[in-house]
């Protein structure tokens, strides 16, 4: 076996798990799930059938990744953060045909106890602060906090706040990585990623 599974975990037959991935205590991975290489699924993680998890993702303890959620490469899901897949759930009304897709792009961080309301896209290398409630799309490199969540700054791929305005025209070079960022209006790009 090219990956490791704790003896208390349940991995349903048919689930695809990449090389080097680690599945810890009391995890349940459903049959249709696709998990990339070198991922870590912490204690008590649930992964639904219609879920795609890219390479090098870290999903901390007590996270449920429900159907119609896609995590690209290198996504970090903090402890007890929440995904949803139905916008207006009711116990007495069946809405499985109304699942909304959620996409978390490469390198994004979802802080502990944050909530990602279904149907949104979190841009690459965005950083969602602990406890935030995200109910709309998040730009690449955005630093998002609060309830409801709002953008308060920018984050580098290295994971540190970039001292730039929320909009305008500006540039920044990361002292750790040497990567250069350019702000045009409300769009921040890493020009030598």
Residue pairs with C-beta under 8 A, 6 or more apart in sequence:
2 18
2 19
2 20
3 17
3 18
3 19
3 20
3 21
3 22
3 23
4 21
4 22
4 23
5 11
5 23
5 27
6 23
6 24
6 25
6 26
6 27
8 25
8 26
9 23
9 24
9 25
9 26
9 27
9 28
9 29
10 27
10 28
10 29
11 17
11 23
11 27
11 28
11 29
12 28
12 29
12 30
12 31
13 31
14 31
14 32
15 29
15 30
15 31
15 32
15 33
15 34
15 35
15 47
16 33
16 34
16 35
17 23
17 29
17 35
17 39
18 35
18 36
18 37
18 38
18 39
18 55
19 37
19 38
20 37
20 38
21 35
21 36
21 37
21 38
21 39
21 40
21 41
22 39
22 40
22 41
23 29
23 41
23 45
24 40
24 41
24 42
24 43
24 45
25 43
25 44
26 43
26 44
27 41
27 42
27 43
27 44
27 45
27 46
27 47
28 45
28 46
28 47
29 35
29 41
29 47
30 47
30 48
30 49
30 51
31 49
32 48
32 49
32 50
32 51
33 47
33 48
33 49
33 51
33 52
33 53
34 51
34 52
34 53
35 41
35 47
35 53
35 57
36 53
36 54
36 55
36 56
36 57
36 73
37 55
37 56
38 55
38 56
39 53
39 55
39 56
39 57
39 58
39 59
40 57
40 58
40 59
41 47
41 59
42 58
42 59
42 60
42 61
42 62
42 63
42 79
43 61
43 62
44 61
44 62
45 59
45 61
45 62
45 63
45 64
45 65
46 63
46 64
46 65
46 66
47 53
47 65
48 64
48 65
48 66
48 67
48 69
49 67
50 67
50 68
50 99
51 65
51 66
51 67
51 68
51 69
51 70
52 70
52 71
53 59
53 65
53 70
53 71
53 75
54 71
54 72
54 73
54 74
54 75
54 106
55 73
55 74
56 73
56 74
57 71
57 73
57 74
57 75
57 76
57 77
58 75
58 76
58 77
59 65
59 77
60 76
60 77
60 78
60 79
60 80
60 81
60 112
61 79
61 80
62 79
62 80
63 77
63 79
63 80
63 81
63 82
63 83
64 82
64 83
65 71
65 77
65 83
66 83
66 84
66 85
67 85
67 99
68 85
68 99
68 100
68 101
68 102
68 118
69 83
69 85
69 101
69 102
69 104
70 101
70 102
70 103
70 104
71 77
71 104
72 103
72 104
72 105
72 106
72 107
72 108
72 124
73 106
73 107
74 106
74 107
75 104
75 105
75 106
75 107
75 108
75 109
75 110
76 108
76 109
76 110
77 110
78 109
78 110
78 111
78 112
78 113
78 114
78 130
79 112
79 113
80 112
80 113
81 110
81 111
81 112
81 113
81 114
81 115
81 116
82 113
82 114
82 115
82 116
83 102
83 116
83 118
84 102
84 115
84 116
84 117
84 118
85 99
85 100
85 102
85 118
86 95
86 96
86 98
86 99
86 100
86 118
87 98
87 100
87 117
87 118
87 119
88 95
89 95
99 118
100 118
100 119
101 118
101 119
102 116
102 118
102 119
102 120
102 121
103 120
103 121
103 122
104 110
104 116
104 121
104 122
105 121
105 122
105 123
105 124
105 125
105 126
105 140
106 124
106 125
107 124
107 125
107 157
108 122
108 123
108 124
108 125
108 126
108 127
108 128
108 138
109 126
109 127
109 128
109 155
109 159
110 116
110 122
110 128
111 127
111 128
111 129
111 130
111 131
111 132
112 130
112 131
113 130
113 131
114 128
114 129
114 130
114 131
114 132
114 133
114 134
114 149
115 132
115 133
115 134
116 122
116 128
116 134
117 133
117 134
117 135
120 134
120 135
120 136
120 137
120 138
121 137
121 138
122 128
122 134
122 137
122 138
123 137
123 138
123 139
123 140
123 141
123 142
124 140
124 141
125 140
125 141
125 155
125 156
125 157
125 190
126 138
126 139
126 140
126 141
126 142
126 143
126 144
126 155
127 142
127 143
127 144
127 155
127 159
128 134
128 138
128 144
128 145
128 149
129 143
129 144
129 145
129 146
129 149
131 147
132 144
132 145
132 146
132 147
132 149
133 146
133 147
133 148
133 149
134 144
134 148
134 149
135 148
135 149
136 149
138 144
138 149
138 151
139 151
139 186
139 187
139 188
140 187
140 188
140 189
141 154
141 155
141 156
141 157
141 162
141 181
141 188
141 190
142 151
142 153
142 154
142 155
142 188
143 151
143 152
143 153
143 154
143 155
143 161
144 150
144 151
144 152
145 152
146 152
151 166
152 166
153 161
153 162
153 164
153 166
154 161
154 162
154 164
154 166
154 181
154 183
154 188
155 161
155 162
156 162
156 172
156 174
156 176
156 177
156 179
156 181
156 190
157 174
157 177
157 179
157 190
157 193
158 174
158 176
158 177
158 179
160 174
160 176
162 172
162 174
162 181
162 188
163 172
164 170
164 172
164 181
164 183
164 188
165 183
166 186
167 183
167 185
167 186
168 183
168 185
169 183
169 184
169 185
170 182
170 183
171 180
171 181
171 182
171 183
172 180
172 181
172 183
173 179
173 180
173 181
174 180
174 181
178 192
179 190
179 192
179 193
180 190
180 191
180 192
181 188
181 189
181 190
181 191
182 188
182 189
182 191
